Amino acid sequence: MFISQELRKKNIAEYLLYMWQVEDIIRAYGCSLSAIRHDYIDKFNYDEEQKEEMTDWYGNLVRMMNQEGCRQKGHLQINKIVMQQLVELNAQLLQSTKFPFYTTEYYKVLPFIVELRKRGADNEENEIETCFNALYGVMMLRLQKKKISPDTEHAIKEITTFIGMLSDYYIKDKNEPLEFD
């Protein structure tokens, strides 16, 4: 909860990846708030008030996951909205002539996106979600200490740069709306 609040202000891409990880943590505990509290939250070095805040936050997320039917897979509506905002911003940046560096980076990443979509099961997802799925997948592989090929490392480096630019523009746009054309 405390991490998500900071990330949301500073880096929307890291925030979204973090929230996807939180969804998976909740699933790992069977969407059981008591298990999350006992086996996860209580392990943090927080005071009792902070632990109660975290428990409330996780409880709200568990409730939303149950209501929204994403106990097994999928993402919460709050996360889908952030993704949609990023998709829309990406389209605006690409349509504008005022952001040539962003457009250049997009075209550097596009071959990787095409390749990832060929391999993936969900060809209906948008390009930005494809990038986030790749970043999240590699993050999970690293957590499991699995080997990542040099080609994948290169693709992830480019995707990270691109998504980092999009995230920076998102924060700038929230602070003071960007002018597109």
TORPASE-907212 format. One line per 10 residues: number of its first residue (from 1); for each residue x negated, y, z negated of C-alpha. Coordinates in pm, 1 decimal. Layout:
NUM) X:Y:Z | ...
END
This chain:
1) 0.0:0.0:0.0 | -269.5:247.9:-99.9 | -482.0:148.8:199.5 | -188.8:176.8:440.4 | -109.1:529.2:320.9 | -464.8:646.1:390.6 | -493.2:465.5:723.3 | -163.7:607.7:847.2 | -303.7:959.2:803.2 | -649.2:891.7:947.6
11) -634.1:611.4:1205.8 | -302.1:482.6:1336.1 | -464.8:188.8:1516.2 | -630.8:62.1:1198.0 | -303.3:123.1:1015.4 | -110.5:-91.7:1261.5 | -367.4:-373.9:1250.1 | -362.2:-354.8:870.5 | 17.8:-375.5:865.6 | 9.2:-679.7:1094.4
21) -231.3:-837.2:846.7 | 5.2:-752.9:559.4 | 288.3:-925.2:748.8 | 67.2:-1234.9:777.6 | -24.8:-1218.7:408.1 | 345.0:-1210.5:319.4 | 404.8:-1510.8:547.0 | 110.3:-1696.3:390.3 | 284.8:-1662.1:54.3 | 611.8:-1791.2:199.7
31) 776.7:-1448.3:168.6 | 781.8:-1506.5:-208.7 | 735.0:-1184.1:-402.5 | 654.1:-1369.5:-724.5 | 373.9:-1561.7:-548.5 | 243.9:-1241.8:-389.0 | 240.6:-1070.4:-728.4 | 81.8:-1359.5:-918.2 | -167.6:-1487.1:-661.0 | -249.3:-1169.6:-468.4
41) -163.5:-835.3:-632.3 | -277.8:-943.2:-979.5 | -626.3:-1015.2:-837.8 | -681.7:-643.5:-763.8 | -847.3:-422.6:-1019.4 | -544.2:-193.5:-1055.6 | -371.3:-69.9:-1365.9 | -23.7:-202.1:-1444.2 | 152.3:99.2:-1290.0 | -36.9:55.1:-961.6
51) 43.0:-316.8:-960.4 | 412.0:-233.7:-1007.5 | 396.2:11.3:-715.3 | 232.4:-252.7:-498.2 | 488.3:-511.9:-605.3 | 770.9:-274.8:-511.3 | 606.6:-202.3:-175.8 | 554.5:-570.7:-96.0 | 906.7:-643.1:-218.2 | 1047.9:-391.9:29.6
61) 842.3:-546.1:309.8 | 959.0:-898.1:216.3 | 1319.9:-776.1:216.7 | 1274.2:-611.4:557.8 | 1107.7:-923.4:700.6 | 1403.0:-1131.7:580.9 | 1660.2:-886.0:717.6 | 1480.7:-840.2:1050.0 | 1424.2:-1210.9:1107.8 | 1045.9:-1202.5:1115.8
71) 965.4:-1444.4:834.2 | 788.0:-1679.7:1075.2 | 659.3:-1445.9:1347.0 | 704.8:-1105.6:1501.2 | 664.9:-759.7:1359.4 | 866.9:-533.2:1137.4 | 1068.1:-256.3:1301.7 | 852.9:6.1:1128.5 | 549.4:-139.3:1306.7 | 731.8:-174.0:1638.3
81) 817.4:197.0:1622.6 | 450.2:289.4:1578.1 | 361.7:64.3:1871.9 | 630.7:229.2:2085.4 | 497.3:573.4:1994.4 | 149.4:464.4:2105.1 | 287.9:321.7:2430.5 | 468.1:647.3:2504.1 | 163.7:858.1:2418.5 | -52.2:639.2:2642.6
91) 187.7:701.7:2933.8 | 186.0:1076.9:2870.6 | -194.3:1088.7:2854.4 | -228.9:891.0:3177.2 | 23.4:1107.7:3361.7 | -149.9:1429.9:3258.5 | -451.8:1574.6:3436.9 | -574.7:1726.7:3108.5 | -721.9:1403.9:2970.3 | -969.7:1272.0:3231.3
101) -1194.0:1096.8:2976.9 | -897.0:903.0:2844.5 | -791.2:806.2:3196.0 | -1145.8:694.4:3275.4 | -1155.7:478.6:2963.1 | -816.4:328.8:3049.9 | -943.3:218.7:3390.9 | -1255.7:68.7:3229.4 | -1032.8:-141.2:3003.2 | -767.8:-231.5:3260.9
111) -954.6:-537.0:3402.3 | -979.0:-679.7:3049.2 | -608.3:-619.7:2994.5 | -525.7:-795.7:3322.0 | -744.9:-1092.2:3223.6 | -590.0:-1112.1:2876.4 | -240.0:-1104.4:3021.8 | -327.2:-1390.1:3260.5 | -435.0:-1601.2:2961.8 | -153.9:-1497.8:2728.7
121) 184.5:-1654.2:2693.7 | 370.0:-1323.0:2676.4 | 341.7:-1140.6:3007.8 | 624.7:-908.9:2902.9 | 419.6:-722.4:2643.1 | 291.1:-379.8:2737.8 | -76.0:-299.3:2792.1 | -122.8:-130.2:2455.5 | 23.5:-428.5:2270.6 | -205.8:-656.7:2471.1
131) -500.9:-452.4:2344.6 | -379.1:-469.9:1984.9 | -320.6:-845.5:2010.4 | -677.3:-888.0:2136.4 | -817.7:-675.2:1853.6 | -611.5:-860.7:1593.5 | -705.2:-1199.2:1736.7 | -1076.3:-1122.2:1721.7 | -1035.0:-981.5:1371.3 | -879.8:-1313.5:1265.2
141) -1159.7:-1509.8:1435.3 | -1419.3:-1303.6:1247.8 | -1241.8:-1361.7:916.7 | -1258.8:-1734.8:991.5 | -1628.3:-1694.1:1083.0 | -1566.9:-1839.1:1428.5 | -1797.5:-1775.7:1720.6 | -1700.0:-1503.1:1966.8 | -1841.8:-1518.5:2317.8 | -2054.3:-1230.1:2452.7
151) -1789.3:-1162.8:2720.6 | -1519.5:-1134.6:2455.6 | -1744.6:-911.9:2242.2 | -1795.0:-682.2:2540.9 | -1422.2:-668.8:2617.1 | -1338.3:-598.7:2252.8 | -1596.3:-320.1:2238.1 | -1433.2:-149.1:2537.9 | -1081.3:-206.0:2405.5 | -1186.7:-67.8:2066.0
161) -1316.6:249.9:2230.3 | -997.5:291.1:2431.9 | -762.1:226.7:2138.5 | -979.7:454.1:1923.5 | -926.5:735.2:2173.6 | -552.1:670.3:2177.7 | -547.2:670.8:1797.2 | -736.7:1000.7:1784.8 | -490.4:1158.4:2027.6 | -200.3:1024.5:1821.8
171) -332.0:1194.0:1505.6 | -404.2:1517.0:1696.6 | -54.6:1510.2:1846.0 | 102.5:1461.1:1502.0 | -98.5:1749.7:1354.1 | -47.3:1987.5:1646.4 | 146.3:1866.7:1952.1 | -70.1:1804.4:2257.7 | 0.0:1995.0:2576.1 | 17.6:1757.1:2869.1
181) 88.7:1965.0:3182.1
END
